[in-house]
Amino acid sequence: MKWWKEHAERKRRRERRRKMGRLEDLVIAKKTLERYEVRVDAFFAKRRKRRAPVLRTVAQLDEALEEELGDLWWGGWPKGHAADLLSGVQHLVPRSRKKLVGAWRLYGAWNRLEYPDRAPPMAKELMLAVADGFWRRGCRRSAAVVLLAYHCYVRSGEFLQLRKRSLGIGAEGRGVVSLGVTKGRRVEMVTIDDERVGLMLKGLTTDLKEGDRVMDLDEKEFRKMFKEVMSELGLERFRYKPYSLRRGGATEDFRRHGSLDRSLLRGRWKGVPSARQYILEGVEMSVRLQRTLEEERRVLKAAQGMMKRLGG
């Protein structure tokens, strides 16, 4: 390769990487880091308040974290607080990685003893009803993102921050969603195979600039409207969350195709055993989520409205 070609290629790489940001800032997602910092700051603030001795070794840190996990367990705090604390310490103090043996041993016991409080999976007709609720409130792009989130079962943090430049949709409606650096610390993408979803998104985002957010609501507004739609459908008791779209999409895909491998690949899970448990647990939960006849009537009516807009 001639020197000028090497120079041009290096320039393109430099520009691409500078858009992504500094390498040290890309290890984990910004929101994940913020969550970690909250838990780690609370841990050390508590120690300062108690005038606890300064931790000078990793062994002392491990012992202090064991004590803190015991307090979190006894105090009725959610397991996620413990996970964020341990993961946050390891991220902020990289040399402690794989050395907090005692603290992780206690977390392992907690994990075995307490059933995870996960968002229930959302059935396809309910997802369509939710999209209809957003559409009727004038938030059409958000409605389309609900369809996309279910079809591609992307994480909440991914679809809430989706940009126009992340979408590559052809004239027939098929395409890809580029998700950038995700939870698994990898640059990932997922295909759009439902032409109706692709064409709706393509039509609704035509006038957006490449850097514009696809959704017409910010995160707080989206979550508030999501609750409003659930209240309108009379389904608050099921405690559905935006993450239910990912769980429901994965569960629906597995029930339709009967292939765990397909679901694992499309869901981009890193750990196969945990992903298998996640999907099979979703199937089991979906069987137990029984709606009343009146709830079913409301859901189906709204779902039919969305299907008509999709041309189905």
N, C-alpha and C positions, 0 to 999 in steps of 0.2 A: 504494500500500500504506500502510495506517495505521501510525502510529509504533509502536503496541504489537505489530503483526505483524512489523515490521522488527526490533524488540527481541527477540521470541521466536525469530525465524529466526537472528539473530546469536548468541543463547544456544545454540541447537542446534548451530550450526557450531563454536562455541567448545568445547563439550563433546566433540563428535566429534573435533576436532583435538587436544584435550588427551589423549584416549585414545590417539591415534596417536603423540604425542610431539612434541618440539621439531623445527622444520623442518630445522635444521642436522644433526640426528641421523638424518634420513630420506633423506639423499642416497644412501647405500649401505647395504646390510644390515650388521648388527652383526658377524656372523661374517666378512664380507668385510673390514670395517675391521680386525678383529683380525688377520687374515692379512696385510694390508698393513703393519700396525704392526710385526709380527714381522720382516718382510723389511727395512723401512726402518731399524728399530732395529739390526739386525745389520750393515747397511751402514755406519752412522755409528759403531757400536762398533768395527768393524774399522779405520775411519779413525783413530779416537782411539788405538787400540792401536799403530798405525804412526806416530803423531804427524804425520799428514798435515796440511797447511795448511787453515785454515778456508775454506770455500767462500763467497765473497762475491757472486758473480754467477751468473745462470742458465747462462751459457756455461761457467763453471768447474764447475758442477753437472753439466752435460751431459758434459763431458770426464771427470769422475770416474766417472759412471755407465757411460760407454763402457768404461773400464778395468775396472770391476766386472763388466760383462757378459762381457768377455773372460776374466776369472778364473773366473766361473761355468761358462762353456762348457768351458774347459780342465780345470776340476776335476771335470767329470762331473755337475754338479748338474742337476736337472730344469728344463725350460724354464719351468715354472710359477713357479719362484723369480724368474726374470728378469721375467716378466710382472707378478707381484705387486709387485716392487720399483719398476718404472717407473710402474705405475698408482698405487701407494701414494704415491710422491713427488708425482705430479700432483694427487692428491686432497688431500694435506696441504699442498702448496704450489701452490694453484690458478693462480698467475700463471706457473707453469712450463709450463702446458698448451700444447701445440703448439710448444714452444720447445726440447724435448729431441730435436732433429733427429738428432744423431749416435747417441744411445743407441737410439732407435727404428729407425734404419737398421740397426744391428747386430742388433736383435731380429728385424727383418724377414728378414734373412739366415738367422738361426737357424731361424725359422719355416719357411722354404723348404727348408732342408737336412735337418731332422729330422722324421721321421714322428711324429705325435702319439701318445702312449701313452694312448689312450682306452679306457674301459670297453667291453667287447664287448656288442653288443645281446643281449637275452634273448628267446628264442622264447616263444610264448604258453604252450605246455605246460610249459616250465620255470618260468615265472612262477607257474603254478598249483601246481606241485610245491613251490615255495618257500613260497607262501601256506599250503599244507597242512602244511609243516614247522613254521611258526609256530603254526598252529591246534592241532596235536597236542601242542605244548609248553604249551598253555593260554593263549597270547597271541592271542586271537581278534580283538581290535580291530586289532592289528598285522597280522594276516593280511588283514583287510579293507582296510587301508591299502595293502598290497602290491598288491591287486587294483586299487584306486583309482589308485595311482601309475602302473601300467601302462596302464590305460584312459585316463586323462587326461594321460599322460606329463608329470607334474609333476617338478620338480627335487628332489633329495634333501633339500636344506635346507628346501624348502617342505612336503613331506609329513611330515618328521620333526617339524615344529613346528606342524602343523595343529591348530586348535582347533574345538570343537563349534560355536561361532558362525559358523565359516567355511562350514559346510555348510547348504545349503538344498535339502532333498529332499522331493518331493511324495509323496502316497499311492501313486502308481504306480511310484515308484522313480527317476524322472527328476528332475534338479535341477542345481544349480550348486555349484562350489567357489570361494569368494572367497579369493584368494591374497594380498590386501593389496599392499603395495609390494614388488615383486619385483626380481630381478637387473637387469631393464631399467629400473629406477627408475620403474615405472608401477604403478598400481593395476590388477590383472588378475583375471580369472575364467576358468573353463573349465567346460563343461557335462558333466554325467553323463548319458550316453545309454544305458548298459547298466542296465536295470531291476534285474537280479539283483544287481549290485554296489551300486546305490543302496539297495535294500531291505535288504541285509545290513548296510550301514553304518548305515542308519536304525534298524534293530532293536538293533544293538550299542551305539549311542550315546544311546538314549532316556533313560537315567538320569544322563547327564553334565550338569554345569552348563555354561553358555554359554562360560565361560573355560577349561574343562578341555581338556587335550590329548586328541586322539582316540586316539593310540597308548597302549598300556598298558606301553610300555617307553621308557626314555630313549634318547638317541641312541647312547651307548656300548653299552648293553645290546642295542639293535637290531642294531648292526653286528657285535657278538660272536655273536648268534644267527644272523645271516645267514651268517656264516662256518661256524657249526656245521651249518647246513642244507646248505650247499654240500659240506662234508666228508662228511656223511651220504649225499649223492647221488653222492659220488666225483667231483666236478667241479672240485676245487681248481685243476687245471692250466689251466683256462680263464680264471682270474682275474676272475670276475664280481664286480661291486661293486653297491651299492644304485643307483648311477646307471645301471646296465644296464637297470633298469626303464624309465626314460625313453627310453633309446636303443631298447630293444626295442619299446616301445609305438609310437614314431614309425615305426620300420621296418615293424612289422606293419600299421599303419594305411595306410602308403603302398602296401605290397604288396597289401592288400585292396582299396583304392579306386583306386589308380593316379593319385592327384591330389597333386602336390607342394603346390599352393596350399592344399588342405585341411589337409595336415600342417603346413605353415608357420603357418597361422592357429591351429590347435589347440595347436601347440607354443610359440606366442608368441615366436618368434625375431624379433630386431630386424633382423639383417642377412640378407637373402635369399640372396646367394651362398654365405656360410659355412654357412647352414642347409641349402641344397641339397646341398653337399658332405657335410655331416654325415649327412643321411638316405641319400644314395646310397652313401656309404662304409659305412653300417650294413647296407644290403642286401648289399653285396659281402662284408662280414665274416661275415654270418649264413650265407652259402653255404659259407664255408670252415670254419665251426665244426662239425665232424663228431664225433658221439658214437659210442662203441662200442655194440654190441648190448646188453651188460649195463647200461651207463649209460642207454641209451634205455629199457630195461625198468623200471629204478628210477624214472626221471622220469615215465613214462606211468602207472605204478601210483599214484604220489603225486598226479599231476594228476587222475586219475579220482576219487580220494578227495575232492579239493576241488570238482570239478564236481558231485558228488552233493550236497554241502552247499549249493551254489548252486542246486540243483534242475535241473541240466542233464543 
